[in-house]
Structures are given as C-alpha cells and as structure tokens.
Amino acid sequence: MEVELTVDGKNIEINHFVTEILAAMTGSSVETLHGVEEDWKEMTVKLKRSKTAHQSEL
C-alpha cells in the first residue's frame, strides 16, 4: 500500500514500519464505516488540530 504524509504543507518521508501501521489503522477503521466499499481504491484523511486541543497541550 502507498501512504503519503504531509504536515503543514511539507512532505514527510516515512519508513516501511510507519507506512504499514498507518495503512492498517486507517484502512481497517474506515472499512467498518457504512458506505465504504470493501474494494476501495484511494482514501484521503485530513486532520486539523483545533485551537482548543492545541492550547490544552501546552
């Protein structure tokens, strides 16, 4: 499986282990959702840190 990681517009190189972990976690989680076909071809997940969450981590 091919996985690309971009953080704040910067492409981040990821190793085989991280690729496998991200693919397994994301793919298997999303596949359980109603409306997602078992034979999906491509998926995009976009995460944005909320200001509230970011401030509570400081």
C-alpha positions as protocol buffer text, in pm:
chain_id: "A"
residue {
  index: 1
  type: MET
  ca { x: 0 y: 0 z: 0 }
}
residue {
  index: 2
  type: GLU
  ca { x: 121 y: 352 z: -75 }
}
residue {
  index: 3
  type: VAL
  ca { x: 99 y: 612 z: 203 }
}
residue {
  index: 4
  type: GLU
  ca { x: 190 y: 981 z: 177 }
}
residue {
  index: 5
  type: LEU
  ca { x: 226 y: 1210 z: 478 }
}
residue {
  index: 6
  type: THR
  ca { x: 215 y: 1589 z: 452 }
}
residue {
  index: 7
  type: VAL
  ca { x: 236 y: 1809 z: 763 }
}
residue {
  index: 8
  type: ASP
  ca { x: 175 y: 2182 z: 728 }
}
residue {
  index: 9
  type: GLY
  ca { x: 240 y: 2157 z: 353 }
}
residue {
  index: 10
  type: LYS
  ca { x: 571 y: 1970 z: 396 }
}
residue {
  index: 11
  type: ASN
  ca { x: 604 y: 1616 z: 259 }
}
residue {
  index: 12
  type: ILE
  ca { x: 735 y: 1387 z: 531 }
}
residue {
  index: 13
  type: GLU
  ca { x: 928 y: 1071 z: 445 }
}
residue {
  index: 14
  type: ILE
  ca { x: 801 y: 769 z: 635 }
}
residue {
  index: 15
  type: ASN
  ca { x: 964 y: 431 z: 670 }
}
residue {
  index: 16
  type: HIS
  ca { x: 811 y: 91 z: 591 }
}
residue {
  index: 17
  type: PHE
  ca { x: 703 y: 31 z: 953 }
}
residue {
  index: 18
  type: VAL
  ca { x: 513 y: 361 z: 979 }
}
residue {
  index: 19
  type: THR
  ca { x: 360 y: 303 z: 634 }
}
residue {
  index: 20
  type: GLU
  ca { x: 228 y: -36 z: 744 }
}
residue {
  index: 21
  type: ILE
  ca { x: 94 y: 99 z: 1076 }
}
residue {
  index: 22
  type: LEU
  ca { x: -85 y: 397 z: 916 }
}
residue {
  index: 23
  type: ALA
  ca { x: -227 y: 184 z: 636 }
}
residue {
  index: 24
  type: ALA
  ca { x: -353 y: -86 z: 872 }
}
residue {
  index: 25
  type: MET
  ca { x: -504 y: 150 z: 1131 }
}
residue {
  index: 26
  type: THR
  ca { x: -667 y: 387 z: 884 }
}
residue {
  index: 27
  type: GLY
  ca { x: -778 y: 130 z: 630 }
}
residue {
  index: 28
  type: SER
  ca { x: -933 y: -113 z: 876 }
}
residue {
  index: 29
  type: SER
  ca { x: -1104 y: 165 z: 1073 }
}
residue {
  index: 30
  type: VAL
  ca { x: -1260 y: 328 z: 768 }
}
residue {
  index: 31
  type: GLU
  ca { x: -1362 y: -4 z: 611 }
}
residue {
  index: 32
  type: THR
  ca { x: -1601 y: -60 z: 904 }
}
residue {
  index: 33
  type: LEU
  ca { x: -1799 y: 255 z: 817 }
}
residue {
  index: 34
  type: HIS
  ca { x: -2131 y: 228 z: 636 }
}
residue {
  index: 35
  type: GLY
  ca { x: -2097 y: 325 z: 272 }
}
residue {
  index: 36
  type: VAL
  ca { x: -1729 y: 234 z: 231 }
}
residue {
  index: 37
  type: GLU
  ca { x: -1684 y: -42 z: -25 }
}
residue {
  index: 38
  type: GLU
  ca { x: -1452 y: -330 z: 60 }
}
residue {
  index: 39
  type: ASP
  ca { x: -1259 y: -278 z: -264 }
}
residue {
  index: 40
  type: TRP
  ca { x: -1192 y: 98 z: -226 }
}
residue {
  index: 41
  type: LYS
  ca { x: -906 y: 233 z: -441 }
}
residue {
  index: 42
  type: GLU
  ca { x: -793 y: 555 z: -272 }
}
residue {
  index: 43
  type: MET
  ca { x: -872 y: 732 z: 53 }
}
residue {
  index: 44
  type: THR
  ca { x: -790 y: 1080 z: 182 }
}
residue {
  index: 45
  type: VAL
  ca { x: -792 y: 1169 z: 552 }
}
residue {
  index: 46
  type: LYS
  ca { x: -726 y: 1527 z: 658 }
}
residue {
  index: 47
  type: LEU
  ca { x: -656 y: 1615 z: 1021 }
}
residue {
  index: 48
  type: LYS
  ca { x: -664 y: 1967 z: 1161 }
}
residue {
  index: 49
  type: ARG
  ca { x: -568 y: 2042 z: 1515 }
}
residue {
  index: 50
  type: SER
  ca { x: -835 y: 2251 z: 1684 }
}
residue {
  index: 51
  type: LYS
  ca { x: -722 y: 2562 z: 1867 }
}
residue {
  index: 52
  type: THR
  ca { x: -878 y: 2429 z: 2187 }
}
residue {
  index: 53
  type: ALA
  ca { x: -691 y: 2096 z: 2168 }
}
residue {
  index: 54
  type: HIS
  ca { x: -364 y: 2267 z: 2079 }
}
residue {
  index: 55
  type: GLN
  ca { x: -388 y: 2512 z: 2371 }
}
residue {
  index: 56
  type: SER
  ca { x: -468 y: 2236 z: 2621 }
}
residue {
  index: 57
  type: GLU
  ca { x: -150 y: 2053 z: 2520 }
}
residue {
  index: 58
  type: LEU
  ca { x: 74 y: 2348 z: 2614 }
}
